[in-house]
Amino acid sequence: MLLLTAGASFAVPWLGVTFKKTTFENHLALNVIGVHPESGCFTAGMVAGDQIVGVQGSPLTDMSQIQSVVTSHKAGQKVKIEIARDGKKQTLNVALTERPDDISSLTGSAIGSKIAKFGENFYKNGEKRKEKPKATLLDFWATWCGPCRKTLPVLANIYNKYSSKGVEVIGISSEGLQELNAFYAKQHASPYPLYRDASQDLWRRYGIRAVPTLMLLDKDGYIKRVWSGAPTEYMIEQILKDVID
């Protein structure tokens, strides 16, 4: 499954469509899987099962055609998208919209969404937040979790090695403040910012069901990767290479 945005950097505007590549009349076509309800494609009447077969009057032969059209227009401007429905072609005038921060309802995954803004609940090291990090690692964890305890020193090492290169690490727990402070004082004093998600808003929004769960954010705050389980330092370093090199 792929997502129709202006490019890999999740730039706005967007069409707001997920799809699988297929063919139509011996050329490239995009079989629509989902349409975001706030997108111009939805307003124009595009539905799952349609095939995108052309753009701006030309048959679709390469994905760069759509990317070029989207990036050369602004939100509110219209583009012509040709679709095939039940074997018959028709042209939709699609008004481009700005890409929303949360697209999980379209993709069924946290990946691709923009992380919600943090509140004031940093209980340790909040002053170490970076204004414009190149990459951010979020660690959803709990004091009672054995694999989480193994992950904490790994993340501490990553933070100490890569903070100067623009990497930010944030630990996120939903436990009580007294319990968290005691763990910090007696078990592990993480050097990076620690956040208490008391209402579990972040946990519910991004479907966190296991700890530890880690998220990698790009420089714009979009979720690039999500994985569960205790990682090795080598594994995290390999993941970070694509973001900070």
Beta strands, then each sheet from edge to edge (+ up, - down):
strand 1: 2-4
strand 2: 17-24
strand 3: 27-35
strand 4: 51-55
strand 5: 58-59
strand 6: 78-85
strand 7: 88-95
strand 8: 122-124
strand 9: 135-140
strand 10: 167-173
strand 11: 194-196
strand 12: 213-217
strand 13: 223-228
sheet 1: 1+ 2- 3+ 4- 5+
sheet 2: 1+ 2- 3+ 4- 6+ 7-
sheet 3: 8+ 11- 10- 9- 12+ 13-
end
